Amino acid sequence: MPRRPYQPPSWPHAPTHLLDASGVYFVTAATHLKQHFFRDPARLEVLQRGLLTVTHDFGWRLEAWAVFSNDYHFVAKTPLHETDEESLPRMIRALHGARARWVNKLDGTPER
């Protein structure tokens, strides 16, 4: 019996990122060079509170999340009547910008 050629799985390891319709998204992000800027429990709390606040303010329904000293992950549903292509990047910029400025100020490195 002849061997069939290899067929890749129907769900690729890294699916195409489509940001054009509402849906549920798994988002992951890390600090620059995976540095542990949020190692201290108080800093980690600020990161978590920031994530909870920003997702709420942007109307995303947070389903699950995990924050660590150098990265975070969350699963959230997009707001009704808004497209992800606008909402998700703005939300991430709001989260990253405020937290980066805050941690840089604490470390005395405002231009980092």
C-alpha positions as CSV (number, residue, x, y, z in Angstrom):
1,M,0.0,0.0,0.0
2,P,1.5,3.4,-1.0
3,R,2.2,5.9,1.7
4,R,0.1,9.0,1.7
5,P,2.0,12.4,1.8
6,Y,2.1,14.2,5.1
7,Q,-1.0,16.3,5.8
8,P,-0.5,19.1,8.2
9,P,-3.1,19.4,11.1
10,S,-6.2,21.3,10.3
11,W,-5.4,23.8,13.2
12,P,-1.9,25.2,12.7
13,H,0.3,26.0,15.7
14,A,0.3,29.7,14.8
15,P,-3.1,30.5,13.2
16,T,-3.5,33.7,11.2
17,H,-4.3,36.7,13.3
18,L,-7.5,38.1,12.0
19,L,-8.6,41.4,13.6
20,D,-11.7,42.3,11.6
21,A,-14.7,41.0,13.5
22,S,-15.8,40.6,17.1
23,G,-14.8,37.5,18.9
24,V,-12.9,36.0,21.8
25,Y,-9.1,36.5,21.8
26,F,-6.2,35.0,23.7
27,V,-3.6,37.8,24.1
28,T,0.0,37.4,25.4
29,A,2.7,40.0,25.8
30,A,6.1,40.3,27.4
31,T,8.4,43.0,28.7
32,H,11.3,44.1,26.5
33,L,13.9,41.4,26.4
34,K,11.6,39.5,28.9
35,Q,13.2,41.5,31.8
36,H,11.5,41.0,35.2
37,F,10.3,44.6,35.7
38,F,7.3,43.4,37.7
39,R,9.1,41.0,40.1
40,D,8.0,42.9,43.3
41,P,4.5,42.0,44.5
42,A,3.4,45.6,44.6
43,R,4.5,46.1,40.9
44,L,2.8,42.9,39.9
45,E,-0.4,44.1,41.6
46,V,-0.2,47.4,39.6
47,L,0.1,45.4,36.3
48,Q,-2.9,43.2,37.2
49,R,-5.0,46.1,38.3
50,G,-4.0,47.9,35.1
51,L,-5.1,45.0,33.0
52,L,-8.4,44.7,34.8
53,T,-9.1,48.4,34.5
54,V,-8.1,48.9,30.9
55,T,-10.1,45.9,29.7
56,H,-13.1,47.2,31.6
57,D,-12.7,50.7,30.3
58,F,-12.5,49.5,26.7
59,G,-15.6,47.3,27.2
60,W,-13.8,44.0,26.8
61,R,-15.2,41.1,28.8
62,L,-12.2,39.5,30.5
63,E,-12.7,35.7,30.8
64,A,-9.3,34.6,32.3
65,W,-5.9,36.2,32.9
66,A,-2.5,35.6,34.4
67,V,0.2,38.2,35.1
68,F,3.9,37.4,35.8
69,S,7.0,39.4,36.4
70,N,7.9,39.6,32.7
71,D,4.7,38.7,30.8
72,Y,0.9,38.4,30.9
73,H,-1.8,36.5,29.2
74,F,-5.6,37.0,28.9
75,V,-8.7,35.7,27.2
76,A,-11.3,38.3,26.5
77,K,-14.4,38.9,24.4
78,T,-14.5,42.0,22.2
79,P,-17.1,44.8,23.0
80,L,-20.4,44.6,21.2
81,H,-20.6,46.9,18.1
82,E,-16.9,47.5,17.9
83,T,-14.3,45.9,15.6
84,D,-11.1,44.4,17.1
85,E,-8.9,46.0,14.5
86,E,-9.4,49.3,16.3
87,S,-10.2,48.3,19.8
88,L,-7.5,45.8,20.6
89,P,-4.5,47.8,19.5
90,R,-5.7,50.9,21.4
91,M,-6.4,48.9,24.5
92,I,-2.9,47.3,24.5
93,R,-1.3,50.7,23.9
94,A,-3.2,52.1,26.9
95,L,-2.1,49.3,29.1
96,H,1.5,49.2,28.0
97,G,2.1,53.0,27.9
98,A,0.8,53.7,31.4
99,R,2.6,50.7,33.0
100,A,5.9,51.4,31.2
101,R,5.9,55.0,32.2
102,W,5.1,54.1,35.8
103,V,7.8,51.3,36.2
104,N,10.4,53.5,34.4
105,K,9.7,56.3,36.8
106,L,10.1,54.0,39.8
107,D,13.4,52.7,38.3
108,G,14.6,56.3,37.5
109,T,14.9,55.4,33.8
110,P,12.2,57.7,32.1
111,E,13.7,57.1,28.6
112,R,14.0,53.3,28.9
